[in-house]
Amino acid sequence: MSIKVKTAIGTEIQAKYDFGWRDQYMYVFNYVRPQDRNLIGNSPGHGYELLYLCGLNIYTNNGISNTTEDNLIQNNLAQIFVSHIKGQNPSSNGISIPKVTATTTPYMLVTTEVSIDTTNIRPAVDFWNQLAADYQFDFLQQINL
């Protein structure tokens, strides 16, 4: 995930948290099918995970069925949504996604495996917030404060 995306997502999450939204969870889908990598690279584009959430058959019209890896990715992603809808606690493979807090933005990284990460989303938001405070100008929204 690029620093631009991390900052935008982190800023939105922080704003919602400041407004009282305490039940926020985040996942990052980070998988591109091998046959698509020569077209889009190794970073999935916006909405790419919908192929797995809705079923690859809507995408693959060449008769190629899901690979074992495709099925694993689809199962890992679907578990997050099903567990959240059924029990309000998003998880996959027995790993629960921690809630966002005032100081951390944990997320589930979804690939062929699932894991929890907290890499530099919050520091990116803090950097831009401090820059805005120092210059009385929000560089992300392009407005004076």
N, CA, C and O of each residue as an XYZ file, in Angstrom:
580
protein
N       0.859     -1.164      0.000
C       0.000      0.000      0.000
C       0.907      1.229      0.000
O       1.841      1.313      0.797
N       0.635      2.170     -0.882
C       1.470      3.356     -1.002
C       1.233      4.323      0.152
O       0.215      4.254      0.840
N       2.187      5.219      0.348
C       2.074      6.214      1.419
C       0.882      7.136      1.173
O       0.257      7.605      2.124
N       0.560      7.403     -0.101
C      -0.604      8.244     -0.408
C      -1.891      7.578      0.070
O      -2.749      8.221      0.674
N      -2.011      6.298     -0.206
C      -3.210      5.571      0.209
C      -3.258      5.455      1.722
O      -4.313      5.643      2.330
N      -2.117      5.146      2.335
C      -2.076      5.029      3.795
C      -2.495      6.330      4.461
O      -3.230      6.316      5.449
N      -2.035      7.442      3.932
C      -2.367      8.731      4.533
C      -3.852      9.034      4.382
O      -4.492      9.472      5.337
N      -4.402      8.811      3.205
C      -5.832      9.084      2.989
C      -6.704      8.187      3.862
O      -7.639      8.664      4.505
N      -6.404      6.908      3.885
C      -7.181      5.977      4.711
C      -7.015      6.318      6.180
O      -7.990      6.361      6.930
N      -5.780      6.559      6.587
C      -5.511      6.887      7.988
C      -6.196      8.159      8.435
O      -6.688      8.238      9.561
N      -6.234      9.161      7.565
C      -6.900     10.424      7.887
C      -8.402     10.214      8.048
O      -9.011     10.757      8.969
N      -8.994      9.434      7.163
C     -10.428      9.147      7.273
C     -10.729      8.378      8.557
O     -11.690      8.691      9.260
N      -9.919      7.385      8.861
C     -10.121      6.598     10.081
C      -9.991      7.480     11.313
O     -10.793      7.374     12.241
N      -8.986      8.347     11.328
C      -8.791      9.235     12.476
C      -9.984     10.179     12.640
O     -10.457     10.389     13.757
N     -10.469     10.743     11.543
C     -11.615     11.660     11.619
C     -12.848     10.937     12.162
O     -13.567     11.479     13.002
N     -13.087      9.739     11.693
C     -14.233      8.972     12.191
C     -14.055      8.628     13.667
O     -15.014      8.669     14.439
N     -12.834      8.291     14.055
C     -12.566      7.983     15.464
C     -12.827      9.218     16.326
O     -13.426      9.123     17.398
N     -12.373     10.373     15.850
C     -12.585     11.626     16.587
C     -14.069     11.964     16.724
O     -14.466     12.629     17.681
N     -14.891     11.509     15.776
C     -16.340     11.726     15.841
C     -17.057     10.654     16.658
O     -18.284     10.658     16.759
N     -16.290      9.744     17.236
C     -16.886      8.749     18.124
C     -17.067      7.357     17.553
O     -17.636      6.489     18.214
N     -16.599      7.133     16.351
C     -16.712      5.799     15.761
C     -15.637      4.913     16.381
O     -14.474      4.992     15.986
N     -16.003      4.083     17.334
C     -15.023      3.248     18.027
C     -14.939      1.833     17.480
O     -14.002      1.103     17.804
N     -15.886      1.439     16.668
C     -15.887      0.081     16.113
C     -15.383      0.088     14.675
O     -16.126     -0.233     13.748
N     -14.122      0.455     14.496
C     -13.529      0.479     13.166
C     -12.499     -0.638     13.051
O     -11.667     -0.839     13.936
N     -12.578     -1.352     11.944
C     -11.649     -2.433     11.647
C     -11.127     -2.203     10.232
O     -11.799     -1.588      9.404
N      -9.943     -2.694      9.969
C      -9.356     -2.454      8.656
C      -8.693     -3.728      8.141
O      -8.093     -4.487      8.901
N      -8.814     -3.941      6.843
C      -8.052     -5.008      6.199
C      -7.358     -4.414      4.983
O      -7.815     -3.421      4.418
N      -6.262     -5.025      4.590
C      -5.545     -4.639      3.378
C      -5.418     -5.896      2.530
O      -4.810     -6.881      2.948
N      -5.990     -5.852      1.350
C      -5.901     -6.969      0.416
C      -4.650     -6.755     -0.416
O      -4.528     -5.743     -1.106
N      -3.722     -7.695     -0.360
C      -2.432     -7.496     -1.019
C      -2.040     -8.726     -1.831
O      -1.026     -9.369     -1.561
N      -2.856     -9.037     -2.822
C      -2.564    -10.194     -3.668
C      -2.992     -9.887     -5.095
O      -4.061     -9.324     -5.329
N      -2.147    -10.262     -6.038
C      -2.471    -10.154     -7.457
C      -2.221    -11.525     -8.081
O      -1.163    -12.123     -7.880
N      -3.187    -12.009     -8.827
C      -3.035    -13.303     -9.494
C      -1.800    -13.272    -10.387
O      -1.550    -12.266    -11.051
N      -1.015    -14.368    -10.418
C       0.209    -14.383    -11.237
C      -0.034    -13.988    -12.688
O       0.791    -13.290    -13.278
N      -1.143    -14.416    -13.271
C      -1.409    -14.097    -14.675
C      -1.783    -12.630    -14.899
O      -1.809    -12.169    -16.040
N      -2.073    -11.893    -13.820
C      -2.402    -10.471    -13.942
C      -1.211     -9.560    -13.663
O      -1.268     -8.364    -13.952
N      -0.149    -10.103    -13.112
C       0.981     -9.272    -12.674
C       1.675     -8.552    -13.819
O       2.183     -7.447    -13.630
N       1.708     -9.155    -15.006
C       2.336     -8.461    -16.134
C       1.479     -7.295    -16.622
O       1.970     -6.426    -17.342
N       0.203     -7.270    -16.237
C      -0.693     -6.183    -16.628
C      -0.760     -5.064    -15.597
O      -0.784     -3.887    -15.955
N      -0.793     -5.436    -14.297
C      -0.993     -4.417    -13.261
C       0.111     -4.374    -12.212
O       0.067     -3.538    -11.310
N       1.088     -5.248    -12.312
C       2.165     -5.264    -11.322
C       1.780     -6.081    -10.099
O       0.849     -6.884    -10.142
N       2.507     -5.866     -9.011
C       2.301     -6.654     -7.797
C       1.349     -6.016     -6.799
O       1.051     -6.617     -5.767
N       0.869     -4.817     -7.080
C      -0.049     -4.143     -6.162
C      -1.462     -4.187     -6.736
O      -1.696     -3.705     -7.844
N      -2.401     -4.759     -5.991
C      -3.769     -4.829     -6.509
C      -4.393     -3.445     -6.599
O      -4.194     -2.603     -5.723
N      -5.133     -3.223     -7.645
C      -5.814     -1.946     -7.814
C      -7.060     -1.862     -6.954
O      -7.468     -2.834     -6.318
N      -7.656     -0.680     -6.948
C      -8.879     -0.446     -6.178
C      -9.962     -1.423     -6.624
O     -10.282     -1.506     -7.810
N     -10.515     -2.149     -5.685
C     -11.592     -3.070     -5.982
C     -11.163     -4.439     -6.466
O     -12.013     -5.291     -6.726
N      -9.862     -4.674     -6.594
C      -9.389     -5.968     -7.100
C      -9.875     -7.123     -6.227
O     -10.124     -8.220     -6.728
N     -10.011     -6.878     -4.916
C     -10.445     -7.953     -4.023
C     -11.881     -8.383     -4.302
O     -12.294     -9.465     -3.885
N     -12.643     -7.552     -5.001
C     -14.021     -7.935     -5.332
C     -14.064     -9.175     -6.218
O     -15.054     -9.907     -6.219
N     -12.990     -9.410     -6.970
C     -12.913    -10.628     -7.769
C     -13.011    -11.851     -6.874
O     -13.604    -12.864     -7.244
N     -12.425    -11.743     -5.696
C     -12.425    -12.868     -4.764
C     -13.672    -12.881     -3.893
O     -14.151    -13.949     -3.513
N     -14.188    -11.734     -3.581
C     -15.386    -11.672     -2.752
C     -16.620    -12.115     -3.542
O     -17.502    -12.784     -3.003
N     -16.675    -11.739     -4.816
C     -17.837    -12.059     -5.659
C     -17.661    -13.349     -6.451
O     -18.638    -13.914     -6.943
N     -16.443    -13.810     -6.575
C     -16.179    -15.025     -7.336
C     -15.428    -14.719     -8.610
O     -15.842    -13.867     -9.395
N     -14.323    -15.413     -8.816
C     -13.490    -15.173     -9.988
C     -14.189    -15.502    -11.296
O     -13.801    -15.000    -12.351
N     -15.214    -16.338    -11.238
C     -15.879    -16.719    -12.481
C     -16.505    -15.531    -13.204
O     -16.766    -15.613    -14.405
N     -16.753    -14.421    -12.492
C     -17.275    -13.238    -13.184
C     -16.171    -12.523    -13.959
O     -16.442    -11.654    -14.786
N     -14.936    -12.898    -13.682
C     -13.783    -12.236    -14.277
C     -13.128    -13.100    -15.346
O     -12.689    -12.597    -16.380
N     -13.067    -14.385    -15.093
C     -12.362    -15.277    -16.014
C     -13.351    -15.883    -16.998
O     -14.099    -16.798    -16.655
N     -13.351    -15.376    -18.200
C     -14.268    -15.890    -19.218
C     -13.566    -16.836    -20.183
O     -14.114    -17.194    -21.225
N     -12.349    -17.238    -19.826
C     -11.589    -18.101    -20.718
C     -11.658    -19.566    -20.302
O     -10.896    -20.386    -20.814
N     -12.555    -19.906    -19.387
C     -12.720    -21.291    -18.989
C     -11.743    -21.764    -17.930
O     -11.816    -22.910    -17.487
N     -10.833    -20.901    -17.519
C      -9.871    -21.287    -16.491
C     -10.569    -21.235    -15.141
O     -11.164    -20.218    -14.785
N     -10.500    -22.307    -14.406
C     -11.151    -22.331    -13.102
C     -10.187    -21.817    -12.034
O      -9.000    -21.612    -12.287
N     -10.721    -21.620    -10.857
C      -9.901    -21.146     -9.743
C      -8.776    -22.127     -9.456
O      -8.958    -23.342     -9.527
N      -7.628    -21.586     -9.134
C      -6.522    -22.421     -8.686
C      -6.691    -22.675     -7.191
O      -7.546    -22.070     -6.544
N      -5.889    -23.554     -6.660
C      -5.904    -23.800     -5.215
C      -5.584    -22.517     -4.470
O      -6.176    -22.231     -3.430
N      -4.645    -21.742     -5.006
C      -4.279    -20.468     -4.374
C      -5.436    -19.473     -4.432
O      -5.693    -18.768     -3.456
N      -6.135    -19.408     -5.564
C      -7.312    -18.536     -5.677
C      -8.354    -18.893     -4.622
O      -8.916    -18.010     -3.973
N      -8.606    -20.174     -4.457
C      -9.589    -20.620     -3.461
C      -9.162    -20.246     -2.050
O      -9.997    -19.872     -1.228
N      -7.875    -20.344     -1.765
C      -7.357    -19.974     -0.446
C      -7.543    -18.481     -0.192
O      -8.000    -18.083      0.879
N      -7.191    -17.657     -1.175
C      -7.356    -16.208     -1.048
C      -8.833    -15.874     -0.842
O      -9.180    -15.075      0.028
N      -9.691    -16.485     -1.641
C     -11.125    -16.221     -1.539
C     -11.648    -16.602     -0.157
O     -12.441    -15.863      0.425
N     -11.223    -17.725      0.365
C     -11.656    -18.160      1.691
C     -11.159    -17.204      2.776
O     -11.911    -16.848      3.683
N      -9.886    -16.787      2.683
C      -9.331    -15.861      3.682
C     -10.113    -14.551      3.721
O     -10.404    -14.032      4.799
N     -10.452    -14.019      2.555
C     -11.175    -12.751      2.481
C     -12.633    -12.916      2.923
O     -13.149    -12.097      3.683
N     -13.282    -13.959      2.454
C     -14.696    -14.167      2.789
C     -14.899    -14.337      4.292
O     -15.898    -13.872      4.839
N     -13.957    -15.003      4.960
C     -14.079    -15.206      6.406
C     -14.173    -13.883      7.162
O     -14.896    -13.785      8.154
N     -13.450    -12.871      6.701
C     -13.484    -11.563      7.368
C     -14.904    -11.002      7.346
O     -15.428    -10.575      8.375
N     -15.513    -11.008      6.172
C     -16.849    -10.428      6.031
C     -17.912    -11.264      6.744
O     -18.782    -10.715      7.419
N     -17.845    -12.569      6.598
C     -18.837    -13.441      7.237
C     -18.759    -13.319      8.752
O     -19.789    -13.191      9.413
N     -17.552    -13.356      9.310
C     -17.420    -13.271     10.774
C     -17.866    -11.908     11.290
O     -18.415    -11.813     12.388
N     -17.637    -10.856     10.514
C     -18.059     -9.519     10.935
C     -19.586     -9.394     10.909
O     -20.180     -8.833     11.830
N     -20.203     -9.906      9.876
C     -21.660     -9.832      9.757
C     -22.336    -10.691     10.827
O     -23.316    -10.267     11.440
N     -21.817    -11.880     11.047
C     -22.446    -12.793     12.005
C     -22.166    -12.426     13.452
O     -23.040    -12.564     14.308
N     -20.951    -11.959     13.734
C     -20.603    -11.779     15.135
C     -20.017    -10.447     15.510
O     -19.594    -10.263     16.651
N     -19.976     -9.508     14.587
C     -19.428     -8.174     14.861
C     -17.940     -8.187     15.173
O     -17.401     -7.176     15.623
N     -17.264     -9.305     14.945
C     -15.840     -9.400     15.240
C     -15.129     -9.979     14.021
O     -15.020    -11.199     13.897
N     -14.646     -9.128     13.124
C     -14.030     -9.642     11.903
C     -12.766    -10.444     12.199
O     -11.890    -10.014     12.949
N     -12.702    -11.626     11.583
C     -11.539    -12.485     11.775
C     -11.396    -13.397     10.569
O     -12.313    -13.539      9.760
N     -10.232    -14.007     10.469
C      -9.978    -14.984      9.422
C      -8.966    -15.975      9.959
O      -7.962    -15.588     10.557
N      -9.229    -17.232      9.747
C      -8.336    -18.298     10.209
C      -8.015    -18.189     11.689
O      -6.888    -18.454     12.106
N      -9.003    -17.801     12.479
C      -8.816    -17.719     13.921
C      -8.085    -16.483     14.403
O      -7.823    -16.354     15.599
N      -7.749    -15.571     13.505
C      -7.056    -14.330     13.881
C      -8.065    -13.191     13.811
O      -8.648    -12.938     12.757
N      -8.271    -12.509     14.927
C      -9.214    -11.386     14.965
C      -8.511    -10.088     14.606
O      -7.348     -9.880     14.950
N      -9.232     -9.220     13.912
C      -8.690     -7.897     13.605
C      -8.926     -7.011     14.821
O     -10.069     -6.848     15.247
N      -7.866     -6.433     15.389
C      -8.063     -5.512     16.512
C      -8.768     -4.237     16.047
O      -8.641     -3.834     14.891
N      -9.502     -3.618     16.947
C     -10.144     -2.341     16.634
C      -9.093     -1.244     16.518
O      -8.038     -1.295     17.149
N      -9.410     -0.258     15.699
C      -8.598      0.951     15.619
C      -8.703      1.662     16.964
O      -9.772      1.697     17.573
N      -7.590      2.225     17.422
C      -7.598      3.003     18.663
C      -7.146      4.426     18.359
O      -6.880      4.769     17.207
N      -7.063      5.241     19.386
C      -6.618      6.624     19.207
C      -5.162      6.690     18.760
O      -4.748      7.683     18.162
N      -4.381      5.656     19.040
C      -2.946      5.713     18.738
C      -2.469      4.679     17.728
O      -1.344      4.785     17.240
N      -3.281      3.691     17.402
C      -2.839      2.672     16.448
C      -3.917      2.381     15.410
O      -5.113      2.519     15.668
N      -3.460      1.976     14.242
C      -4.361      1.578     13.170
C      -3.963      0.174     12.720
O      -3.314      0.007     11.687
N      -4.354     -0.833     13.498
C      -4.021     -2.199     13.098
C      -4.888     -2.640     11.924
O      -6.003     -2.152     11.743
N      -4.369     -3.553     11.144
C      -5.150     -4.084     10.031
C      -4.763     -5.527      9.763
O      -3.672     -5.973     10.119
N      -5.683     -6.249      9.125
C      -5.390     -7.607      8.705
C      -4.860     -7.543      7.288
O      -5.500     -6.985      6.398
N      -3.698     -8.112      7.088
C      -3.104     -8.214      5.764
C      -3.580     -9.528      5.157
O      -3.306    -10.601      5.694
N      -4.292     -9.443      4.040
C      -4.870    -10.623      3.405
C      -4.068    -10.961      2.160
O      -4.051    -10.204      1.189
N      -3.412    -12.095      2.201
C      -2.711    -12.666      1.048
C      -3.029    -14.162      1.088
O      -4.136    -14.549      1.463
N      -2.069    -15.000      0.707
C      -2.295    -16.437      0.844
C      -2.336    -16.828      2.316
O      -2.834    -17.898      2.666
N      -1.818    -15.969      3.167
C      -1.918    -16.122      4.612
C      -2.526    -14.835      5.152
O      -2.577    -13.827      4.446
N      -2.982    -14.862      6.384
C      -3.482    -13.645      7.011
C      -2.621    -13.334      8.222
O      -2.172    -14.232      8.933
N      -2.398    -12.046      8.443
C      -1.618    -11.611      9.601
C      -2.084    -10.214      9.991
O      -2.743     -9.521      9.216
N      -1.731     -9.821     11.199
C      -2.061     -8.486     11.686
C      -0.818     -7.621     11.565
O       0.284     -8.053     11.905
N      -0.996     -6.405     11.083
C       0.123     -5.475     10.935
C      -0.324     -4.099     11.409
O      -1.520     -3.821     11.495
N       0.625     -3.256     11.710
C       0.331     -1.877     12.136
C       1.334     -0.911     11.532
O       1.602      0.142     12.110
N       1.888     -1.250     10.385
C       2.947     -0.420      9.809
C       2.529      1.031      9.688
O       1.512      1.425     10.259
N       3.246      1.795      8.996
C       3.283      3.254      9.105
C       2.048      4.042      8.681
O       2.194      5.106      8.079
N       0.861      3.573      8.965
C      -0.331      4.376      8.670
C      -0.410      5.559      9.625
O      -0.526      6.701      9.181
N      -0.350      5.306     10.916
C      -0.481      6.381     11.908
C       0.653      7.410     11.794
O       0.370      8.606     11.848
N       1.915      7.006     11.639
C       2.962      8.021     11.477
C       2.761      8.917     10.255
O       3.087     10.103     10.301
N       2.231      8.367      9.172
C       1.971      9.187      7.977
C       0.906     10.233      8.271
O       1.041     11.387      7.863
N      -0.144      9.843      8.971
C      -1.209     10.785      9.335
C      -0.663     11.846     10.281
O      -0.930     13.035     10.105
N       0.096     11.422     11.277
C       0.674     12.371     12.237
C       1.584     13.382     11.542
O       1.578     14.564     11.886
N       2.365     12.921     10.565
C       3.253     13.817      9.822
C       2.450     14.914      9.119
O       2.772     16.096      9.242
N       1.402     14.523      8.381
C       0.603     15.499      7.641
C      -0.185     16.406      8.566
O      -0.373     17.584      8.261
N      -0.648     15.880      9.688
C      -1.347     16.718     10.668
C      -0.409     17.761     11.260
O      -0.792     18.918     11.434
N       0.820     17.356     11.570
C       1.788     18.300     12.130
C       2.174     19.354     11.100
O       2.303     20.532     11.434
N       2.358     18.943      9.860
C       2.685     19.887      8.789
C       1.558     20.910      8.620
O       1.818     22.101      8.447
N       0.319     20.447      8.671
C      -0.828     21.356      8.564
C      -0.851     22.335      9.731
O      -1.118     23.522      9.542
N      -0.575     21.848     10.927
C      -0.565     22.723     12.105
C       0.560     23.750     12.008
O       0.363     24.918     12.344
N       1.727     23.326     11.553
C       2.878     24.230     11.448
C       2.642     25.352     10.444
O       3.059     26.487     10.674
N       1.981     25.047      9.340
C       1.798     26.021      8.261
C       0.373     26.560      8.167
O       0.073     27.367      7.287
N      -0.507     26.121      9.066
C      -1.912     26.532      9.044
C      -2.534     26.322      7.663
O      -3.328     27.131      7.180
N      -2.144     25.211      7.051
C      -2.645     24.863      5.726
C      -2.717     23.348      5.629
O      -1.730     22.659      5.889
N      -3.877     22.828      5.256
C      -4.036     21.389      5.074
C      -3.628     21.050      3.644
O      -4.368     21.310      2.696
N      -2.447     20.471      3.507
C      -1.908     20.168      2.185
C      -2.698     19.066      1.479
O      -2.745     19.030      0.249
N      -3.311     18.180      2.237
C      -4.082     17.097      1.629
C      -5.391     17.600      1.037
O      -5.789     17.185     -0.051
N      -6.059     18.498      1.760
C      -7.331     19.037      1.271
C      -7.161     20.362      0.535
O      -8.102     20.880     -0.067
N      -5.940     20.904      0.592
C      -5.635     22.177     -0.069
C      -6.508     23.313      0.451
O      -7.088     24.070     -0.328
N      -6.597     23.425      1.795
C      -7.382     24.502      2.401
C      -6.601     25.150      3.536
O      -5.790     24.506      4.201
N      -6.863     26.443      3.746
C      -6.276     27.142      4.885
C      -6.993     26.708      6.154
O      -8.192     26.429      6.147
N      -6.245     26.658      7.229
C      -6.854     26.291      8.515
C      -7.213     27.528      9.299
O      -7.736     27.425     10.409
